[in-house]
Amino acid sequence: MSKSPFVVSPDWLEQRLSEPGLSILDASWYLPAQNRDPRAEYDAAHIPGAIFYDQDKVADHASGLPHTIPSETDFAQQASSMGVTADDTIVVYDGPGMYTAPRVWWLFRLMGAKKVFVLDGGFDRWKAEGRPVTAEVTKIAPSTFTAKCDMGGVASFDKMRQIVEDGSVQIADARGPGRFSGEEPEPRAGMRSGHMPGARNIPVMSLSQDGELKDLDALKDIFDKAGIDLTKPVVTTCGSGVTAAVITLALQSLGHKDNLLYDGSWSEWGSRADTPVETGKAE
């Protein structure tokens, strides 16, 4: 079974914990209903050398939307404050695995970093396997992250509206089936339920097993069954632009290059009164 070139195993990471040029980021984040506090969990235990990456902090707070891409300057300042450089080998993890870490994988790559990976299995598996953890504060060495943002991989609201109108790009939605169909309410207030016309549902949890990204053949099968043609362009979306990156990770793992991520996602689309929304399962 061939695996994604963008993920690393717990064994791989444990063997390299003391290597120079390695930056480890705990990018855990949870919806309120999950009743998990990522910062408190990090303070209690984390992988030795890991820095907490606050998904709510590293964002454009002027956008009025959660988790939107910060400016190059703001991102560079935040990354530098974590001791990360664009030349580092960067390994990102979250609690359950393949949930919120891929968003940070995507964002660092968008900002010019080349060697960025996601930890298979997440921190929950790391702990369960008895691997080293610590509550000690990680010492951060001074660094300078030089950001070079490539917005060519991002779909704006106007671009998304055009895509929905002309059907020029396939839409892959990472939300759960109930939210996609409109049978379940959105977790954020003031949003309509349903999905963008023409969208296909690829629930984020379908792409992994026990926090580990599925092998390439299984990922391809998931896209095929969802009606996504991997020879054509795809835009990924979700609730707030975070778990959409898991689909992006899966696409790029399969060598798919013509893909965008809709940064505003349903937080933007579903909160507006002038956007078309459909309910029910995709045809």
Sequence and secondary structure as in RCSB ss.txt:
>XXXX:A:sequence
MSKSPFVVSPDWLEQRLSEPGLSILDASWYLPAQNRDPRAEYDAAHIPGAIFYDQDKVADHASGLPHTIPSETDF
AQQASSMGVTADDTIVVYDGPGMYTAPRVWWLFRLMGAKKVFVLDGGFDRWKAEGRPVTAEVTKIAPSTFTAKCD
MGGVASFDKMRQIVEDGSVQIADARGPGRFSGEEPEPRAGMRSGHMPGARNIPVMSLSQDGELKDLDALKDIFDK
AGIDLTKPVVTTCGSGVTAAVITLALQSLGHKDNLLYDGSWSEWGSRADTPVETGKAE
>XXXX:A:secstr
    TTEE HHHHHTTTT TTEEEEE     GGG   HHHHHHH B TTEEE  TTTSS TTSSSTT    HHHH
HHHHHHTT  TTSEEEEE SSSSSSHHHHHHHHHHTT   EEEETTHHHHHHHTT   B S              
GGGEE HHHHHHHHHH  SEEEE S HHHHHTSS  SSTT   SB TT EE  GGGGEETTEE  HHHHHHHHHH
HT  TTS EEEE SSSSTHHHHHHHHHHTT   EEEESSHHHHHTT SSS  B S   
